[in-house]
Amino acid sequence: MTDEIEVSGVVVSGMPIGEYDKRVVIITAELGKIHAFAKGARRTNSKLLAGTDPLTFGKFKIVSGKNAYTLVEVKIVNYFDELKMDIDRIYYGFYFLEFAAYFSRENVGEKNLVNLIYMALKALEAKLDRLTPDFIKAIFEWKIFELEGIMPDMDGGRLLGRSLRPSTVYALKVISEAGVTKLFSFDLEPESKEEFIELAEKYRDLNTDIKF
């Protein structure tokens, strides 16, 4: 019998397979992005029912197969049920999953990425005035660029052919140097925040080839 493996991570997406099964994509700290079949997960009495929904963080017991894993158990840590009640913010949460999945890879540990998703969702859930959803999204995007090694060099204070406000430059340097748990603790004045958000979207479009 194949040994079970326990990994920690977040469910990114799930799609129905057959009458009762699901195929899920999970970003894990240990194995990167994996695909797993969850047999019977769509049955109302399945122990995998709640643990295979997107935004579910937990520990996942899996068994390796030829082309995918089989999910056999989920210990839920957080499934952000309160956030799911806010229709506007939950779409940002799904965007975070989609954007992270674009950059995540198989067989490459993604501990920092998993933690980043978790902290971004907690920031969304907190609903602090200074942390608007667009600002959280931009912080999330810039940190992924840093994790992927494509963060721009800000020593000259210019980006995409324009001179940036000093506080915008400072914010980008903070993101480059700060750990994931410290990312959502700063604020910017309105003009710099607008610039910070706009640049993140433009830089994203230059470094990706799909429309999210």
N, C-alpha and C positions, 0 to 999 in steps of 0.2 A: 504493500500500500504506500502511495506517495505521501511524504511527510507534509504536514500543514506548515505554512509560513504565516507569521503575524506581521503585518505592516500597519503603519499609522498614516492617515491621510484624509482626503476629502473627495467625496463623490462629485464629479464634474457633470456627468450626464448619464442618462439611462434610457434605453429604448426597449419596447416589448419584443419578445421573441416567442413565437408560437402562441399557445393559449395562456400560459401562466408564467413563463420565464421572462427574465430581463437580461440585457447585456449592458453592463455599466463600464464607464471610464472613471478611473480613480487616479488622482495624483498622489503619490506616496512619498514619504520622506526617504524610504530605503531603496525603492526600485524605480523611482520616477513614475512616468505615466504608464498605467497598465490597463488592459481590457480583461473583464471577468464576466463569466456567466453566472447568474444567480437563479438557480433552479427553483421554480415555484414561488418566486418573490412577489408575484402579483396575486397570489391567493390571500384572502382576507385574514387567514389564520397563520400566515407565514411569519417565521421569526426574522426573515430578511426584508419584510415589507417596508418598515420605517427606515431601515438602514441603507436602502438603495436609492433614496431620493437625492437629487442634487442639493448641495450645501451641507450634506451630512458629514460631520467630522467624527472620526472614531478610529478604533483598531479593527482591522479586517483580517480574518483568517482565510487564507486562500490555499488552493492546491494547484500546482503547476500542471498544465496540459500541453499538447503539441503546439497549438496556435494561440491559446489564451489560458487564463486562470479560471478556476471555479471558486466562487465565493461560498464559504460554508458557514461563516459566523461574523456578526458585526457587534462590537461593543460601542454604542453611541456615546460620544463625548458632548457633542452639541449639534443640533440640527436647525438652529436659528428659527424656531417657530414664531417668535415675536416679529422678527424681520419679515417673515413671509406674509404677515398681515398688512404690511405697508406696500401697496401696489407700486408706488413710484420707486421706492428704494430697492425693492426686490429685483427690479430690472437691472439696477447697477450691480447687484450681487451676481446675477447670472452673467453679466458682462465680464466681471472679474474672473469668473470660472472659464469663460470662453477665451479670454485674452491669455490667461495663464496656461491653458491647454495648448494654445498655439505655440508657445515657447517651450513647454515641457517636453522631455524626451524619455524614451524607454531606457531602462538600465542605467540611469544616471540619478543618483539620489537628489531629491528636491526638498530637503528639510526647510531651507530658507523660503522657498516658494510657498510651501504649505503654510508656514507661519505667517507669511505676508498676506495670504488670502484670509486667514483667520483674523488677523489684526484689522484688515480693511473692513471685513464684515462687522466686527465689533464696533468700529468707528461709525459705520452706517447705522448700526442698531442704537448707538448712544444718542444720536440726534442732537449733537451740540451745535449751537448757532454758528460757531466759527468753522466747523467742519461740514460745509455743504457737500452734498453728494458729488458735485463736479470737482470740488477741491480734493476730496478723498480719491476720486478716480484718477486725477492727475498725479497725486502722490504715488498711487499704486503703479501707474504706468511708468513713471520715472524710475521707481525702484526696480521694476522688472528690467528696464534698460540697463540699470547698473548691474544687476545680477547676471545679465546676459553678456556683459562686457561691451556694450554699445553706448554707454553713457558718454555724451560729448564732453570734450575738454573745455572747461569754463575759465581758464586762466586769462583769456583775452576779453572776457565779458561780452562776447558776441555769439550769436547762434542763428542759423538760417538767414544769414545776411543782414542781421539787425543787431544794434547795441541794446543790451538788456538793462533794466533797472537794477541797481546794486542789490536790492533785497531779493530779487529774483535769482540773481547769480548766487547769493548766499544760500538761498533755499535749495538750489540744485547741488551745491557743495555739501550741505547738511545731509541730503538724501544719499549722496555718494559715500559719506563717511558713517552715517548712523546705522545702528542695528535695527532690525525689523520692528522690535518692540518700542522703539523711540520715535518712529516715523510720524505718528499722527499727533504729536505734542506741540507743534509750532503753528503759527498763524502768519498771514501776510496782510498788508494794507490792500484795499480793494483793487487799486490799479495793478499792483504786482501780482495779486492773486489771479486777476483776469489774464495777464500776460503768461503766467505760469501754466494755467489751464490751456490756453490757446496753443502755446508752444508744444505741450505734451501731445495734443491731438495731431499737430502738423508733423512732429517727429515720429509719432506712431505710424502715420500714413506713409512716411518715407521708408520706414523699416519693416513694413509688413506688406503682404501681397493679397490680402483679402479684405472684405468689408465686414466689420464686426456688427 
